[in-house]
Amino acid sequence: MHLLDDSGYDNHFGFGKWKPTKGNLAMTIGEKNYKLYWTKSLVAKDNVNDIYMDTSLWHRNLGHISEERLNYLAKKDVLLGLKSAKFEKCSHCMVSKQTRVSFKKQHPSRKSKLLELVHSNVYGPLKVNSFSDALYFVTLFDDCSRNLWVYALQRKYQVLEKFKEFHALVER
């Protein structure tokens, strides 16, 4: 026990179990049999724990390590009981390695005439009223010039009224 303690392990005993831990990593679990605690695992070189896991469990426990790297560790005898790594395709790995469809390389063309296309959006209700008691605002954006107009609204139904005001302004 003193060797484990000197190596920085915490030993927890209770409810017929023994659990040596190092940091947040439980190295093994021993069960009490009369006055002795028996473990079904071995502590391997460099403090890597071997619980005679199958290959897919090693794959998951080592952060979804590749089959090639798992074989490398097995050949170095770091993972006791594992001679070669062969495992089924992991669904988590498959999903994480999928690629998305790329965006179009060609940017959509801007309109060539002023006010030929105007984008608008209504925002709200806001959590806090503005100084003018506005809870909403509408944005109007010209595609050609990239000019932006913002109108504060106290009520949502005022959008048409503000659009008419905007139309009169830009027509001048």
N, C-alpha and C positions, 0 to 999 in steps of 0.2 A: 504494500500500500504506500509506503514512503516513496517508492520510485515514481508512482503516479503523481503523488503530491509534489515531489521535487520537479516533475516535468510540467507542472502547471495545470494538472487536472483537478476538477472538483468532483468529489465522490458523494453521491446522494443515496441514502439508504432509507427505505420505508415501504410498508405494505408488501413485504416479502420480495422486494426488488432492489437491485443495485444498479445505479446508472452513473458511470464516469463521464463527465462532460469537459470539454475544453472550449471556453467561450460559449457560443450558442450551439455547438455541434456535440450531439450525444454520440460517443464513440461506440458504445455497446450497451446492452441491458442484460443483467444477470438475474437469475431467479434463485431464491433461497431454497436449499435442499438440506434439511436439518440445520447444521451450523455453518454450511458452506454456501457460497454464491457461485452458481455455474453459469457460464456464458456459452453461446453457440457461435461465437464469432472470434476472430483473431484481430489483433491490431498489427497491421503490416508495417513495412518500412515507411519512413517519413510520415508517420501518423495517419496514413490512409487506412480507413476502416474497411474490412472485408467481412461481409455477412453472407457470403456465398450467394450473391445476387445473380440473377440471370442477366444477360447482356442488355436487354431493353431497359431493365431497372437501372443498371449502371449508366446507360445513355441518358435517362431522365435525371438521375441524381447528379450527374456531372454537367448539367446545363445543356442537355441535348447536343452532346459532343458528337462529332462525326465518327463513322465506322472506322475510317482510316486512323484517326487519333486514338480511338479506343483500342484498336489492334496494336498501335505503338506502345500504349501503356501496358497492355497485356504481355507484349514481348519483353518489356523491361521488368516484368514481375512486380509491378506496382499494385496490381489488382489480383490478389491471391485467389486462386481457384478459377481464374479466367485465362484460358489459353489462346483463344481467338474470338473475335467479335463478329458475329453475323446476326443481324436483327431485321425485323420487318420494317417497312416504311412507317415512320412516325407521323401521325396526322398533324401534330403541332408543327413539326419541321416543314411539312409540305405546305401548310397554310402560310407560315412565315416567309417561305422562299418564293411564294407566288409574286409575279410582277403585275403591276397595273397597266392598263391600256394607256399608252402615251397620249398626251394632248396633241392637238393639231399643231404642226410646225408653222403653218401659215396663219398669221394673225388676221382676224376679220378686218375688212377694210372699213375705214371711217367714211361717213357720208361727206360729200363734197360741197353741199350747199348748207348755209346757215339755217337752223331750225327745221331741216328736212326730217330729222329724227330727234325727238326729245324723250329722254328716259325720266320716269318719275317714281318716287317711292314715298310712302307714308309711314312714319315712325310713331310709335306710342301704343298705349298711354305710358307716359313717363312716371316714375315713382314719385318724383317731386315736381311740383308746379314751378314754372319759370317765373321771373319777376313780372311778366305780363299775364300770369295765370294760364299759360299755355301748357297743355298736356300732350300735344301732338305737334309734329312738324312735317312738312312736305318738302321734298327736294325735287328740283327740275334740272335736268342735265342735258345740254346740247351736245350731240354726238360729233358735230363738225368742229366747233370752236372749243369744246371742253369747258365751257362756262357753266357755273353752277349757281342756282338760285335756291334760297332756303326761306320758307315762310312758316312762321309759328302759328299754330291753330289752338284755339281753346276747346273746340269740339271737332270731331272727325268729319262731320257733314260739311264743314267749311272748305273742303278740298276743291270742289267745283268753283266756288266763289274766288278762291285764291288763284286757280288756274285761269279764270277769266281775267283777273287782274294781271297775271303774268303775260297772257296773250296780248292784252292791250299794251303792256309795256314794251314787248319785243316787236310788235308791229309798227310802233312809232319809228 
